[in-house]
Amino acid sequence: MSIENDQAPLVVNEKKEDGGFHYARTYHLWAMGVGAVIGGDFFGWQSCLSGGFLGACICLAIVTVLYVLLSLCVAELAAFKPDAGGPYTYVTELLGDSAGFLTGLAECLKVVTCVSVGLFAIGSYMVQVTGTDQKWQPLWWLGFLLAFTVLNIVGLKFSFNVEFVFTMMSLLVLIVFYLGAIPKFDFNKSSNSTCPTRWVFPNGMSGLSDSISFSLWFYLGVEEIPMVTGDTSDASKIVPRGIMATMGTLVLLSTSTLLFASSIEPGAYKISTDNSPLLTGYKTIFNQGSWFDYVSWVIVIGFVASCQSFILCTGRLVYAIARDGLFPEPLSRLHPKTNTPYISLITSSVISYAIVSTLYFTSSVISYAIVSTLYFLLDNDDKVGFVLINLSLFGALISYVLQCVSHIRLSLQHPNRTCYRSPFGIAGTVLCLLLCILVYCCIIAQGVTNTSYIFSVVGGTAVLATGMAIYLYRRLFRKKRDYANLHANEQHIK
C-alpha cells in the first residue's frame, strides 16, 4: 500500500444511506479515551513512586509532554486517514506494508496485554472486596472477560453508551477521593512517611529510569481513539476534539492522583508498593466501616471501563489486519446481525486470558510459550501485574515511534494538506520521538537489571521478532510464487 492509494477507509460499520452507523460524537470518543486510561489512576501508576515523590513528578512531567505531543500527532494522522485499523492503517499508508504490519503487531501486543492487566487488577480488587481466596482470581477474570466480549459483540452503539456510563462513574469515584483527601492533605507525607530518610528523590537517575515507565500508565490508551474514526460523521473535526478533550481530562486526573494519593496516610513510600492504592486512600479518608464494602465495589468500575475500551479496540485492530490478509481470514468476519468483528473479539479475549493465567499459575517459574519457551524467575505473585504493564509499554513505544515517523513523512510529502494539523508541527513530533526513545531505553535498562522485568523485554522482543519473521517469509514466498507464475505464463505465450 502506498501513499498514492486512494482506496476507501476501512470501517467496521459501513454507513447507511440515513447515516445510521456514523453516530460517534465527540463525547463518545472522550468517554472511550478517558475510559481506556482511567484504570491507570486506580492501579499501576503507584510504582512510579519507586523513584521518590519528586522523581515521580519529574517522570509525570516528561510523559505528559510526550502524550500531549503524541495525541496531536495522532489526531492529524487519524484525520488524514480515518480507519478502523488506526495506527496500523496510517503507518502502512505512509511507511509501507512492513512498517505497518510491525505497528499492527506492536499494537496487538499492547492492547491484548492491557486487557490482561485490567483483568489482573479486577481480580485483585474482587478478592479483597468479597474476601475470597486468591485461587478464585481466574474465575473473576473469566466472568468479567465474558461480559466484556459479549457487550462488544452486541453492537458498537450499545458498547459506546455503556462505556460512557462506566467512565462517568469512574470519574465520580476519583473526584470523591480528591475532595475527601483535601482535609487530610499533608505534603510531608509525600516525602517522609514511615521511611528512615527523606524520601523525595532516592537513587538519583537510576530511580528515574525505574519509575518513568510506570508514569506512562497515567496516559496509555489515549492513542486508541482513532480506532473508531470510521464511525464518526466527520473524523477531521470530531477526532481532534475528542482527543484534546481526553488529554485535558487526563492531565488533571494524573496530577491530582499523584498529589493527593502521595500526601495522605500512609504516604508515598508505602503507596509505592501498595497493590490497591485508591482503595487504601479511601480507607484513610473515610475509615473502614460496614458501608465500605459498597465503596470497594464501585472502585472496580474503573478497571471495568479500561478493560471495556481496550477490548473494543483490540477487536477492531485485529479485524483490520485480517481484512488486509495479514492475519487469518476468519478474524475479518463480521457478525451477520450486529456487524461487529465477533471472531477477532473472541480470539483476542482468549489470548488475554491465556497471558494473565499463564503468568499467574506459573509465577514461580514463568513458562511462556507463544513462539518459544522462556523461563524467568519472579520474586512473588504481586509482580505479575507490573510485568504485564511493562510488556504492554514495550509494544506501545514501538508503535509510538513508527507513528511519529509517519507524521514526519506526512508533513514533508503533503505540506498543503487540508486536514487537521498539529500546532507544533514537525518540531513537536521530533521531540515526541526523542522522548519515546528515552522511555524505551529506560524499559530496556529496567529489564536488563531486574530479573522480574526481563520477561517484558525478552518476551516482547520474541513475539515481535517471530511475527515479523513469519510475515517476511510469507511475503518472500508470495513474491517467488508470483514470479514463478509470471515466468510460466511467459513460457506459455512463447
PABA-862387 format. One record per residue (C-alpha): x, y, z; residue number from 1. Coordinates in Angstrom, 2 decimals, padded with zeros to 5 digits. Example, Ala and Ser with C-alpha at 12.3 -4.5 7.8 and 13.67 -1.06 7.14 Angstrom:
<fivos>
((012.30 -004.50 007.80) 1)
((013.67 -001.06 007.14) 2)
</fivos>
This chain:
<fivos>
((000.00 000.00 000.00) 1)
((001.45 003.38 -000.91) 2)
((000.61 006.99 -000.28) 3)
((-001.00 007.23 -003.70) 4)
((-003.52 004.55 -002.84) 5)
((-006.94 006.22 -002.68) 6)
((-008.95 003.22 -001.51) 7)
((-011.89 003.96 000.75) 8)
((-011.29 003.92 004.51) 9)
((-011.81 000.59 006.22) 10)
((-014.72 000.81 008.65) 11)
((-016.35 -001.98 010.59) 12)
((-019.81 -000.49 010.31) 13)
((-020.43 000.82 006.80) 14)
((-022.51 003.97 006.62) 15)
((-026.15 003.52 005.70) 16)
((-027.98 005.98 003.49) 17)
((-029.53 007.54 006.58) 18)
((-026.15 007.65 008.31) 19)
((-027.29 005.07 010.82) 20)
((-023.86 003.72 011.79) 21)
((-021.99 007.03 011.90) 22)
((-023.27 008.04 015.31) 23)
((-020.00 008.53 017.26) 24)
((-019.74 012.08 018.58) 25)
((-017.05 013.98 020.46) 26)
((-018.34 012.88 023.86) 27)
((-018.33 009.24 022.74) 28)
((-014.66 009.49 021.80) 29)
((-013.91 011.36 025.03) 30)
((-015.61 008.64 027.10) 31)
((-013.75 005.91 025.23) 32)
((-010.37 007.66 025.60) 33)
((-010.76 008.54 029.27) 34)
((-012.32 005.16 029.99) 35)
((-009.39 003.31 028.43) 36)
((-006.88 005.20 030.57) 37)
((-008.71 005.87 033.82) 38)
((-007.88 002.44 035.25) 39)
((-004.28 003.68 035.39) 40)
((-005.33 006.14 038.12) 41)
((-006.65 003.19 040.12) 42)
((-003.74 000.77 039.73) 43)
((-000.28 000.61 038.17) 44)
((000.83 004.23 038.49) 45)
((002.00 003.80 042.11) 46)
((005.22 002.10 041.04) 47)
((006.42 005.39 039.58) 48)
((006.90 006.44 043.24) 49)
((009.80 003.99 043.45) 50)
((011.89 006.96 042.31) 51)
((010.53 009.10 045.14) 52)
((007.82 011.75 045.03) 53)
((009.99 014.31 043.28) 54)
((011.15 011.66 040.84) 55)
((007.53 010.73 040.13) 56)
((006.70 014.40 039.47) 57)
((009.59 014.70 037.02) 58)
((008.56 011.48 035.25) 59)
((004.95 012.62 035.07) 60)
((006.01 015.93 033.53) 61)
((008.08 014.10 030.89) 62)
((005.36 011.66 029.89) 63)
((002.71 014.40 029.92) 64)
((004.71 016.32 027.31) 65)
((005.20 013.06 025.39) 66)
((001.49 012.24 025.29) 67)
((000.31 015.77 024.53) 68)
((002.59 015.86 021.50) 69)
((001.68 012.28 020.55) 70)
((-002.05 012.94 020.80) 71)
((-001.74 015.97 018.49) 72)
((000.26 013.86 016.05) 73)
((-002.28 011.02 016.20) 74)
((-005.19 013.45 015.75) 75)
((-003.65 014.68 012.50) 76)
((-002.90 011.18 011.22) 77)
((-006.40 009.98 012.08) 78)
((-007.96 012.96 010.31) 79)
((-005.77 012.24 007.27) 80)
((-006.64 008.52 007.17) 81)
((-009.74 007.64 009.25) 82)
((-009.91 003.87 009.60) 83)
((-010.80 001.05 011.98) 84)
((-007.14 -000.05 011.96) 85)
((-005.93 003.22 013.50) 86)
((-002.11 003.31 013.72) 87)
((-001.74 000.16 011.63) 88)
((-003.57 001.75 008.71) 89)
((-001.90 005.15 008.51) 90)
((001.60 003.78 009.16) 91)
((001.01 001.31 006.31) 92)
((-000.21 004.15 004.13) 93)
((002.82 006.36 004.83) 94)
((005.72 003.98 005.54) 95)
((004.77 000.82 003.67) 96)
((003.44 -002.65 004.39) 97)
((006.30 -003.93 006.55) 98)
((006.30 -000.91 008.88) 99)
((002.52 -001.08 009.02) 100)
((002.50 -004.74 009.99) 101)
((005.12 -004.13 012.70) 102)
((002.96 -001.31 014.05) 103)
((-000.12 -003.53 013.99) 104)
((001.76 -006.32 015.74) 105)
((003.08 -003.93 018.41) 106)
((-000.42 -002.50 018.90) 107)
((-001.84 -006.01 019.27) 108)
((000.79 -006.82 021.89) 109)
((-000.11 -003.63 023.73) 110)
((-003.90 -003.85 023.73) 111)
((-004.10 -007.59 024.43) 112)
((-001.68 -007.20 027.34) 113)
((-003.59 -004.14 028.62) 114)
((-006.69 -006.29 028.81) 115)
((-004.65 -008.81 030.82) 116)
((-003.51 -006.04 033.19) 117)
((-007.11 -004.92 033.65) 118)
((-008.24 -008.46 034.39) 119)
((-005.45 -008.91 036.93) 120)
((-006.40 -005.66 038.67) 121)
((-010.09 -006.61 038.71) 122)
((-009.26 -010.00 040.21) 123)
((-007.07 -008.42 042.90) 124)
((-009.80 -005.97 043.90) 125)
((-012.60 -008.54 043.79) 126)
((-010.64 -010.86 046.10) 127)
((-010.32 -008.03 048.62) 128)
((-013.94 -006.90 048.25) 129)
((-015.51 -010.35 048.55) 130)
((-012.98 -011.84 050.97) 131)
((-012.50 -014.86 048.73) 132)
((-009.28 -016.82 048.43) 133)
((-006.61 -015.79 045.90) 134)
((-007.18 -019.02 043.98) 135)
((-010.56 -017.70 042.81) 136)
((-008.98 -014.87 040.81) 137)
((-009.04 -016.77 037.48) 138)
((-012.82 -017.19 037.81) 139)
((-013.25 -013.46 038.34) 140)
((-011.16 -012.83 035.23) 141)
((-013.22 -015.26 033.19) 142)
((-016.56 -013.83 034.31) 143)
((-015.67 -010.22 033.55) 144)
((-013.98 -011.09 030.28) 145)
((-017.05 -012.95 029.04) 146)
((-019.23 -009.98 029.93) 147)
((-016.94 -007.51 028.09) 148)
((-016.70 -009.68 024.99) 149)
((-020.46 -010.20 024.74) 150)
((-021.02 -006.47 025.29) 151)
((-018.83 -005.59 022.31) 152)
((-020.36 -008.26 020.09) 153)
((-023.88 -006.95 020.82) 154)
((-023.09 -003.72 018.97) 155)
((-020.88 -000.64 018.88) 156)
((-023.61 001.85 019.77) 157)
((-024.59 -000.09 022.87) 158)
((-020.92 -000.51 023.75) 159)
((-020.33 003.24 023.43) 160)
((-023.26 004.06 025.71) 161)
((-022.20 001.57 028.37) 162)
((-018.62 002.87 028.21) 163)
((-019.88 006.42 028.75) 164)
((-021.71 005.34 031.91) 165)
((-018.66 003.45 033.21) 166)
((-016.39 006.42 032.53) 167)
((-018.67 008.89 034.33) 168)
((-018.91 006.58 037.36) 169)
((-015.12 006.14 037.41) 170)
((-014.63 009.91 037.29) 171)
((-017.03 010.28 040.20) 172)
((-015.01 007.78 042.24) 173)
((-011.82 009.81 041.67) 174)
((-013.45 013.19 042.30) 175)
((-014.84 011.96 045.63) 176)
((-011.36 010.74 046.55) 177)
((-009.77 014.09 045.69) 178)
((-012.33 016.08 047.65) 179)
((-012.08 013.73 050.63) 180)
((-008.28 013.96 050.62) 181)
((-008.20 017.76 050.90) 182)
((-008.87 017.93 054.69) 183)
((-006.24 015.24 055.36) 184)
((-003.66 016.67 052.96) 185)
((-000.14 016.79 054.41) 186)
((002.62 017.48 051.92) 187)
((005.19 015.97 054.29) 188)
((003.59 012.58 053.66) 189)
((004.90 012.71 050.11) 190)
((008.50 012.92 051.28) 191)
((008.87 011.39 054.74) 192)
((006.35 008.77 055.80) 193)
((007.36 005.54 057.54) 194)
((010.80 005.88 055.99) 195)
((014.05 006.48 057.92) 196)
((015.31 009.07 055.45) 197)
((013.76 011.85 053.39) 198)
((012.11 010.09 050.51) 199)
((011.97 012.84 047.92) 200)
((014.39 011.74 045.23) 201)
((016.19 008.49 046.19) 202)
((018.59 006.63 043.88) 203)
((019.16 009.62 041.59) 204)
((018.91 008.98 037.84) 205)
((018.64 005.25 038.47) 206)
((015.38 005.85 040.33) 207)
((014.05 007.95 037.46) 208)
((014.87 005.22 034.97) 209)
((012.99 002.63 037.03) 210)
((009.89 004.75 037.59) 211)
((009.35 006.53 034.27) 212)
((007.76 003.53 032.55) 213)
((005.01 003.31 035.17) 214)
((004.25 007.03 034.74) 215)
((003.06 006.21 031.22) 216)
((000.22 004.27 032.82) 217)
((-001.48 007.63 033.50) 218)
((-001.99 008.07 029.74) 219)
((-001.56 004.73 027.99) 220)
((-004.60 004.14 025.80) 221)
((-005.49 007.68 024.72) 222)
((-003.99 006.91 021.30) 223)
((-006.65 004.21 020.71) 224)
((-009.33 006.78 019.85) 225)
((-008.57 006.62 016.08) 226)
((-009.85 003.01 016.10) 227)
((-013.41 004.38 015.89) 228)
((-012.85 007.21 013.42) 229)
((-014.72 005.25 010.76) 230)
((-017.86 005.54 012.88) 231)
((-017.82 009.35 013.13) 232)
((-019.73 011.63 010.80) 233)
((-016.75 013.98 010.34) 234)
((-013.44 012.50 011.50) 235)
((-011.43 015.61 010.60) 236)
((-013.29 017.61 013.26) 237)
((-014.63 015.11 015.79) 238)
((-011.42 013.09 016.32) 239)
((-009.17 016.08 017.19) 240)
((-011.83 017.42 019.54) 241)
((-012.25 014.04 021.21) 242)
((-008.50 013.55 021.66) 243)
((-007.93 017.07 023.02) 244)
((-010.83 016.79 025.45) 245)
((-009.48 013.43 026.59) 246)
((-005.94 014.75 027.13) 247)
((-007.18 017.76 029.08) 248)
((-009.12 015.47 031.41) 249)
((-006.24 013.03 031.82) 250)
((-003.69 015.75 032.70) 251)
((-005.95 016.92 035.54) 252)
((-006.56 013.37 036.75) 253)
((-002.91 012.28 036.70) 254)
((-001.72 015.37 038.57) 255)
((-004.46 015.08 041.18) 256)
((-003.99 011.34 041.71) 257)
((-000.22 011.64 042.23) 258)
((-000.52 014.63 044.54) 259)
((-003.41 013.51 046.76) 260)
((-002.55 009.80 046.97) 261)
((001.02 010.63 047.99) 262)
((000.12 013.34 050.51) 263)
((-002.20 011.45 052.85) 264)
((-001.63 008.41 055.04) 265)
((000.14 006.06 054.65) 266)
((002.33 008.31 052.46) 267)
((004.22 007.96 049.21) 268)
((006.69 005.38 050.49) 269)
((004.04 002.78 051.37) 270)
((001.75 003.65 048.46) 271)
((004.59 002.84 046.05) 272)
((004.28 -000.87 046.91) 273)
((000.52 -000.97 047.51) 274)
((-001.44 -003.11 045.02) 275)
((-004.65 -001.16 045.71) 276)
((-003.60 002.49 046.17) 277)
((-007.04 004.01 045.60) 278)
((-008.71 001.59 047.99) 279)
((-006.07 002.39 050.60) 280)
((-006.71 006.10 050.07) 281)
((-010.44 005.62 050.61) 282)
((-009.70 003.76 053.83) 283)
((-007.59 006.67 055.06) 284)
((-010.23 009.26 054.23) 285)
((-013.45 007.55 055.28) 286)
((-012.23 004.81 057.65) 287)
((-013.34 001.23 057.12) 288)
((-016.91 000.68 058.23) 289)
((-019.70 -001.67 057.27) 290)
((-020.60 000.60 054.36) 291)
((-017.08 000.49 052.97) 292)
((-017.73 -002.72 051.04) 293)
((-020.06 -000.78 048.75) 294)
((-017.29 001.75 048.01) 295)
((-014.94 -001.09 047.16) 296)
((-017.40 -002.46 044.64) 297)
((-017.68 000.95 042.97) 298)
((-013.89 001.26 042.66) 299)
((-013.84 -001.85 040.45) 300)
((-015.73 000.17 037.81) 301)
((-012.52 002.00 036.87) 302)
((-010.92 -001.25 035.74) 303)
((-014.14 -002.28 034.03) 304)
((-014.09 000.94 031.98) 305)
((-010.49 000.36 030.90) 306)
((-010.99 -003.30 030.00) 307)
((-014.11 -002.49 028.02) 308)
((-012.34 000.17 025.93) 309)
((-009.29 -001.97 025.21) 310)
((-011.37 -005.00 024.19) 311)
((-013.31 -002.78 021.79) 312)
((-010.04 -001.52 020.27) 313)
((-008.48 -004.99 020.14) 314)
((-011.32 -006.43 018.11) 315)
((-011.23 -003.64 015.56) 316)
((-007.43 -003.70 015.23) 317)
((-007.26 -007.46 014.68) 318)
((-010.17 -007.21 012.24) 319)
((-008.40 -004.52 010.18) 320)
((-005.16 -006.51 009.92) 321)
((-007.05 -009.68 008.97) 322)
((-009.05 -007.72 006.39) 323)
((-005.75 -006.94 004.64) 324)
((-004.89 -010.66 004.59) 325)
((-002.08 -010.48 007.16) 326)
((-003.95 -012.39 009.86) 327)
((-006.11 -015.50 009.22) 328)
((-009.20 -014.69 007.17) 329)
((-011.80 -015.81 009.78) 330)
((-010.68 -012.92 012.01) 331)
((-012.09 -010.46 009.47) 332)
((-015.62 -011.85 009.58) 333)
((-018.43 -009.67 010.89) 334)
((-021.46 -010.80 012.86) 335)
((-024.42 -011.10 010.44) 336)
((-026.78 -009.17 012.72) 337)
((-024.70 -006.74 014.79) 338)
((-022.00 -006.14 012.13) 339)
((-019.24 -006.41 014.76) 340)
((-015.93 -008.34 014.37) 341)
((-017.02 -011.11 016.70) 342)
((-014.33 -013.67 015.86) 343)
((-011.49 -011.21 016.39) 344)
((-013.08 -010.11 019.68) 345)
((-013.38 -013.68 020.93) 346)
((-009.87 -014.63 019.79) 347)
((-008.16 -011.61 021.37) 348)
((-010.08 -012.16 024.62) 349)
((-008.93 -015.78 024.77) 350)
((-005.31 -014.68 024.26) 351)
((-005.59 -012.04 027.02) 352)
((-006.95 -014.64 029.43) 353)
((-004.21 -017.08 028.45) 354)
((-001.48 -014.49 029.13) 355)
((-002.63 -013.50 032.61) 356)
((-003.43 -017.12 033.54) 357)
((-000.04 -018.38 032.40) 358)
((001.75 -015.72 034.45) 359)
((-000.47 -016.36 037.46) 360)
((-000.32 -020.15 037.59) 361)
((003.41 -020.30 036.90) 362)
((004.51 -017.27 038.90) 363)
((007.44 -019.11 040.47) 364)
((008.85 -020.09 037.08) 365)
((007.15 -018.50 034.08) 366)
((006.73 -020.82 031.16) 367)
((005.64 -018.56 028.39) 368)
((005.10 -020.24 025.01) 369)
((003.76 -018.17 022.16) 370)
((006.63 -018.64 019.79) 371)
((009.23 -020.17 022.07) 372)
((009.56 -021.22 025.68) 373)
((011.07 -018.67 028.05) 374)
((011.90 -019.26 031.70) 375)
((012.29 -016.43 034.17) 376)
((012.17 -016.16 037.93) 377)
((009.58 -013.89 039.55) 378)
((010.01 -012.76 043.13) 379)
((006.31 -013.08 044.05) 380)
((002.77 -013.02 042.67) 381)
((002.49 -009.25 043.10) 382)
((004.96 -008.73 040.26) 383)
((002.60 -010.29 037.69) 384)
((000.66 -007.05 037.15) 385)
((003.79 -004.96 036.81) 386)
((005.44 -007.37 034.36) 387)
((002.30 -007.12 032.23) 388)
((002.43 -003.32 032.40) 389)
((005.98 -003.22 031.07) 390)
((005.10 -005.76 028.38) 391)
((002.26 -003.55 027.13) 392)
((004.51 -000.48 027.21) 393)
((007.15 -002.34 025.22) 394)
((004.70 -002.76 022.34) 395)
((003.22 000.71 022.77) 396)
((006.51 002.58 022.43) 397)
((007.46 000.78 019.21) 398)
((004.10 001.81 017.80) 399)
((004.60 005.40 019.00) 400)
((007.98 005.68 017.28) 401)
((006.55 004.48 013.97) 402)
((003.57 006.83 014.27) 403)
((005.90 009.78 014.87) 404)
((007.98 008.86 011.82) 405)
((004.75 008.56 009.81) 406)
((003.67 012.04 010.88) 407)
((007.03 013.50 009.85) 408)
((006.72 011.88 006.42) 409)
((003.15 013.10 006.06) 410)
((004.26 016.65 006.86) 411)
((007.10 016.52 004.33) 412)
((005.21 014.83 001.48) 413)
((001.91 016.70 001.88) 414)
((002.73 020.25 003.00) 415)
((-000.55 021.58 001.56) 416)
((-002.87 019.04 003.20) 417)
((-006.18 020.47 004.36) 418)
((-006.94 018.10 007.27) 419)
((-006.40 018.99 010.93) 420)
((-002.76 019.87 011.73) 421)
((-000.77 019.61 014.94) 422)
((000.06 023.15 016.13) 423)
((003.61 022.03 016.98) 424)
((004.32 020.61 013.53) 425)
((007.41 018.54 012.78) 426)
((009.37 020.03 015.71) 427)
((006.83 018.72 018.20) 428)
((006.81 015.29 016.59) 429)
((010.62 015.08 016.68) 430)
((010.60 015.94 020.39) 431)
((007.93 013.30 020.99) 432)
((010.02 010.77 019.05) 433)
((013.09 011.50 021.20) 434)
((011.06 011.15 024.41) 435)
((009.67 007.81 023.20) 436)
((013.19 006.54 022.55) 437)
((014.28 007.75 026.00) 438)
((011.45 005.91 027.76) 439)
((012.05 002.83 025.62) 440)
((015.70 002.77 026.67) 441)
((014.63 003.04 030.33) 442)
((012.39 -000.02 029.93) 443)
((015.23 -001.96 028.31) 444)
((017.56 -000.94 031.16) 445)
((014.99 -001.96 033.74) 446)
((014.57 -005.34 032.10) 447)
((018.30 -005.97 031.88) 448)
((018.94 -005.14 035.56) 449)
((015.84 -006.78 037.06) 450)
((015.08 -010.49 036.63) 451)
((011.39 -009.88 037.35) 452)
((011.02 -007.47 034.42) 453)
((013.36 -009.06 031.90) 454)
((010.41 -011.16 030.76) 455)
((008.79 -007.98 029.42) 456)
((011.82 -007.20 027.26) 457)
((012.67 -010.70 026.05) 458)
((009.05 -011.83 025.73) 459)
((008.02 -008.71 023.81) 460)
((011.05 -008.95 021.53) 461)
((010.38 -012.63 020.84) 462)
((006.74 -012.02 019.91) 463)
((007.50 -009.12 017.57) 464)
((010.58 -010.75 016.01) 465)
((008.76 -014.01 015.34) 466)
((005.72 -012.24 013.95) 467)
((007.87 -010.18 011.58) 468)
((009.88 -013.25 010.55) 469)
((006.68 -015.09 009.59) 470)
((005.39 -012.01 007.76) 471)
((008.62 -011.54 005.77) 472)
((008.81 -015.26 004.95) 473)
((005.23 -015.25 003.63) 474)
((005.94 -012.09 001.66) 475)
((009.08 -013.60 000.10) 476)
((007.23 -016.85 -000.67) 477)
((004.41 -014.88 -002.30) 478)
((006.88 -012.96 -004.46) 479)
((008.58 -016.18 -005.58) 480)
((005.21 -017.74 -006.36) 481)
((004.11 -014.69 -008.35) 482)
((007.41 -014.69 -010.25) 483)
((007.07 -018.40 -011.00) 484)
((003.53 -017.90 -012.28) 485)
((004.63 -014.97 -014.43) 486)
((007.52 -017.00 -015.85) 487)
((005.19 -019.91 -016.59) 488)
((002.78 -017.58 -018.40) 489)
((005.60 -016.15 -020.48) 490)
((006.70 -019.65 -021.49) 491)
((003.11 -020.48 -022.41) 492)
((002.85 -017.37 -024.62) 493)
((006.05 -018.30 -026.43) 494)
</fivos>
